[in-house]
Amino acid sequence: MRWALLVLALQLVTPRATVNPSQVTFGASPDHGTAIAGHDIVSAYDLAYLRSGATVYVEHLGKPAREANNAITVPISAQARTRLTRNVEYTVQITTIGPGGSSAGPLSNGFKFTR
């Protein structure tokens, strides 16, 4: 009986994947609006879709406008939806790109598409 209660407790705290998201929101780089000698420090962002830590598909986002709260929201493209398998959990990772190189951010929460 003790074992069954432990398993139930673990299931209650395990996060569930978001289902059928329509957009990705992430924080803009602190250097998003910074330029040195007329050159932007941030030139673009890439959005990588990962399955079990392996990259499945990457979208080049360019440099979307940031919102007043410093967030950037982009829709999940039709191309991404056709490349991702239904009912499989994915995460995304944003990479900030600039003339000095690139920097990958943390992984998102899990999500999946059912339709």
C-alpha positions in Angstrom: 0.0 0.0 0.0 2.8 2.4 0.8 4.3 1.9 -2.7 1.0 2.8 -4.4 0.7 6.0 -2.5 4.3 7.0 -3.4 3.6 6.4 -7.1 0.4 8.5 -6.9 2.3 11.4 -5.3 4.9 11.3 -8.0 2.2 11.4 -10.7 0.6 14.5 -9.1 3.8 16.6 -9.3 5.0 15.5 -12.7 4.4 18.4 -15.1 2.3 17.7 -18.2 3.1 18.9 -21.7 1.2 21.8 -23.1 -1.1 20.6 -25.8 -1.6 22.3 -29.2 0.2 25.6 -28.5 -0.2 28.3 -31.2 2.8 30.5 -30.3 6.1 30.7 -28.6 7.0 33.6 -26.2 10.5 34.2 -25.0 12.5 37.0 -23.4 14.4 39.3 -25.7 18.2 39.4 -25.3 19.3 42.3 -23.0 21.3 43.5 -26.1 18.2 43.3 -28.4 18.2 47.0 -29.1 21.9 47.7 -28.6 24.2 48.7 -31.4 28.0 49.4 -31.4 29.4 51.6 -34.2 26.1 51.3 -36.1 26.0 47.5 -35.9 23.3 45.6 -34.0 24.7 43.3 -31.3 21.7 41.0 -31.8 21.0 40.3 -35.5 18.5 37.5 -35.3 17.0 34.6 -33.3 16.7 30.9 -34.2 13.9 28.7 -32.8 14.9 25.0 -32.6 12.4 22.3 -32.0 13.9 19.4 -30.0 12.8 15.8 -29.3 14.6 14.0 -26.5 17.3 16.7 -26.7 18.0 16.2 -30.4 17.2 19.1 -32.9 14.4 18.1 -35.2 13.7 21.4 -37.0 15.1 25.0 -36.9 13.3 28.2 -37.9 15.2 31.4 -38.5 13.0 34.1 -36.9 15.0 37.2 -38.0 14.8 39.9 -35.4 11.1 40.2 -34.3 9.9 43.3 -32.5 9.8 43.0 -28.7 6.8 43.9 -26.6 6.7 46.5 -23.9 7.5 43.8 -21.3 10.6 42.8 -23.3 9.0 39.6 -24.5 8.9 38.4 -28.1 6.0 36.3 -29.3 6.0 34.4 -32.6 3.4 32.0 -34.0 4.2 28.4 -34.4 4.5 28.1 -38.2 2.6 25.7 -40.5 6.0 24.4 -41.6 6.9 23.4 -38.0 3.6 21.7 -37.5 4.0 19.6 -40.6 7.5 18.5 -39.6 6.6 17.6 -36.0 5.0 14.2 -35.2 1.6 14.3 -33.4 1.4 13.1 -29.8 5.2 13.3 -29.3 6.6 15.7 -26.7 9.0 18.4 -27.9 10.8 21.4 -26.3 12.1 24.5 -28.0 15.3 26.4 -27.6 16.0 30.0 -28.7 19.4 30.9 -29.9 20.4 34.6 -30.1 22.7 35.4 -33.0 25.0 38.3 -33.5 28.2 39.3 -35.3 30.2 38.0 -32.3 28.6 34.5 -32.3 25.6 32.9 -30.9 24.2 31.9 -27.5 21.5 29.2 -26.9 19.0 29.8 -24.1 17.4 27.2 -21.8 14.9 24.6 -23.0 11.2 25.4 -22.8 8.6 23.4 -21.1 7.4 20.4 -23.0 4.6 20.5 -25.5 2.9 18.4 -28.1 0.4 18.6 -31.0 -2.6 16.3 -31.1 -4.1 17.7 -34.3 
